[in-house]
Amino acid sequence: MTPSTEPVYRLDPYARDLAARVVGHTDEGGLMLDRSIFYPTGGGQPGDSGWVTWDGKSLAIATTVKGAGEVCVLVPSEPTSLPPIGAHVTQRLDWERRHKHMRIHTALHLLSVVIHLPVTGGSIGAGRGRLDFMMPEPPEDKVALEDALNALIDRDLVVSEDWITDEELDANPGLVKTMSVQPPRGSGRIRLVRIGEGSAQVDLQPCGGTHVARTGEIGRVVIGKIENKGKQNRRVNIALET
């Protein structure tokens, strides 16, 4: 039977430590737990890093990836002995890095509101990120875009989630902004991330990543270089000011 992992990172993205039980090892030396606060690489967001401790021992985790089925695999920083299957461990997240991912990820959703064009790619880092747009011509006023983005952030909008079925998404294809990455299907439901509530809603799109609870938590964002990536594509880079 393939082990599975409860995605606590999705249920509580602010959890910094968590008790868990080891349910398996991979042939490559990865660690599988029954529940995880470590987000696995996906949707342009990097896998989380941190530490796992047990019986007075500590294991540094370099990243987290998706395994077969519904399991997260924690990848150690270097080959070493792992806690045995069945062992009770404590996970501790590299919170500073993760929080920057959350701030940038939410800021990129807002960037897709300010630049209302199809998204062809994207990437999230610790403090910086980018979206690629189908944008034949460069924007006329980058400063105006930056001001508009920060104005949305300053509204301190609530960030929440909702769930729809595959069929509901098929009936509303406009919810999908990213042309390069389609929402995962097969589980029967798809997670939506909503920014703003009621008449103040500014964005709603499928996403499996981690986000801040309110846009004000992002802080000021700077729009950096806008790069030409072909006849129809331009890359817009952003960074946290602090």
Secondary structure, 3 states (H helix, E strand, C coil): CCCCCEEHHHHCCCCCEEEEEEEEECCCCCEEECEECCCCCECCECCCCEEEEECCEEEEEEEEEECCCCCEEEEECCCCCCCCCCCEEEEEECHHHHHHHHHHHHHHHHHHHHCCCCEEEEEECCCEEEEEEECCCCCCCHHHHHHHHHHHHHCCCEEEEEEECHHHHHHCHHHCCECCCCCCCCCCCEEEEEECCHHHCCEEEECCCCCCCEHHHHCCEEEEEEEECCCCEEEEEEEECC
